[in-house]
Amino acid sequence: MDKNELQTYLHEHIPLSAAMQSMIEVLEPDRVIMSAPLAPNINHRATVFGGSASTLATLAAWTLVHSKLKGNGINARVVIQQHCMSYDKPITDRFQAICILPEQKLWDRFMTMLQRKGRGRIHLTAQLECHAETVGRFEGDFVAIKL
């Protein structure tokens, strides 16, 4: 699945991603960068609504797991189990969520569990940036259930 196909998939299957006008900027095997503009995600303080920031980070991490599994020919349902968000600074413009795959051994453990038990869990982090400055951090656990 290439970047454009995945973008279309997100907008069709997760309508909030379309309403936020989120975009996949970078889709690589071990890294996803997504962005969204301020206007559809604005709050009463003329900054990004916290829910939008959290959603973009969740989408970036979910997209990384989903695309890596698809790239390996594995059909699985990926869901978030839990997450924690920290907001370091107000987000005043277009913002990005950057998710990079953790150490290879953690991915390998995730894949081993998915193959053996039909279900695996992985912990991911994502960084929120605005104007190349870190403005927030996301940590979450994702579960993949083999179909």
C-alpha positions in Angstrom: 0.0 0.0 0.0 1.6 3.3 -1.0 1.3 6.6 0.7 -1.7 7.8 -1.4 -3.6 4.6 -1.1 -3.1 4.6 2.7 -4.1 8.3 2.9 -7.4 7.4 1.1 -7.9 4.4 3.4 -7.5 6.6 6.5 -9.9 9.2 5.2 -12.5 6.7 4.2 -12.3 4.4 7.3 -11.4 7.0 10.0 -13.5 10.0 9.0 -12.0 12.1 11.7 -8.7 12.0 9.8 -10.4 13.6 6.8 -12.2 16.2 9.0 -8.8 17.1 10.5 -7.3 17.4 7.0 -4.5 15.1 8.1 -1.9 14.1 5.5 0.8 11.4 5.4 4.0 13.3 4.6 6.4 10.4 5.0 5.7 6.7 4.8 8.8 4.5 5.3 9.1 1.0 6.7 10.3 2.4 10.1 9.0 6.0 10.1 5.7 7.8 9.6 5.2 11.6 9.6 1.7 13.0 9.4 0.6 16.6 9.5 -2.5 18.7 9.9 -3.3 22.4 9.5 -4.4 24.6 12.4 -7.8 25.8 10.9 -9.9 22.6 11.2 -8.2 21.7 14.5 -8.5 25.1 16.2 -9.7 25.7 19.8 -11.1 28.7 21.6 -7.5 30.0 22.2 -6.6 29.9 18.5 -4.3 27.0 19.1 -4.6 23.3 18.2 -7.3 21.5 20.2 -5.7 18.8 22.4 -7.9 16.1 21.0 -6.7 16.9 17.5 -3.0 16.7 18.6 -3.6 13.4 20.4 -5.5 12.1 17.4 -2.8 12.9 14.9 -0.2 11.2 17.1 -2.4 8.2 17.4 -2.9 8.1 13.7 0.8 8.3 13.0 1.6 5.4 15.3 -1.3 3.3 14.1 -0.3 4.0 10.4 3.2 2.8 11.1 2.1 -0.5 12.6 -0.6 -1.0 9.9 1.7 -0.3 7.0 4.6 -2.4 8.3 2.3 -5.4 8.8 0.8 -4.9 5.3 4.3 -4.6 3.9 5.1 -8.0 5.4 2.0 -9.5 3.9 0.2 -9.8 7.3 -3.5 -9.1 7.5 -4.3 -7.9 11.0 -6.7 -5.6 12.9 -4.7 -2.9 14.7 -6.2 -1.1 17.7 -4.9 1.2 20.4 -5.1 -0.3 23.8 -4.0 2.7 25.9 -2.1 6.0 25.5 -0.6 8.9 27.4 -0.2 12.4 25.9 1.9 15.4 27.1 1.5 18.9 25.8 4.6 20.9 26.2 3.8 24.1 24.3 0.7 25.6 22.5 0.5 24.5 18.9 -0.1 27.6 16.8 0.2 26.4 13.2 0.4 23.4 11.0 1.7 20.5 13.1 3.3 17.1 12.6 3.3 13.8 14.4 6.5 11.8 13.9 6.5 8.1 14.9 9.7 6.0 14.5 9.7 2.2 15.1 11.5 1.3 18.3 14.4 -1.1 18.5 14.3 -4.0 16.1 14.1 -6.5 19.0 10.9 -5.0 20.2 9.3 -5.3 16.7 10.6 -8.9 16.5 9.0 -9.8 19.9 5.7 -8.2 18.7 5.9 -10.3 15.5 6.7 -13.5 17.3 3.7 -13.1 19.6 1.5 -12.2 16.6 2.6 -15.3 14.8 2.4 -17.7 17.8 -0.7 -16.4 19.5 -2.5 -14.5 16.7 -2.1 -11.3 18.8 0.8 -9.0 19.6 1.3 -5.7 21.5 3.8 -3.0 20.9 4.6 0.2 22.7 5.2 3.2 20.4 6.1 6.9 20.9 5.4 9.8 18.7 6.7 13.4 18.9 4.5 16.4 18.0 6.3 19.3 16.3 5.3 22.7 15.1 7.9 24.9 13.3 10.5 22.2 13.9 10.1 22.5 17.6 8.8 19.7 19.9 5.4 20.7 21.3 4.1 17.3 22.7 4.7 13.7 23.2 2.6 10.6 22.8 3.1 7.1 24.2 0.8 4.3 23.4 0.3 0.5 23.3 -1.1 -1.0 20.1 -2.5 -4.5 19.7 -2.6 -6.4 16.4 -5.0 -9.2 16.0 -4.3 -11.5 13.1 -7.2 -12.0 10.8 
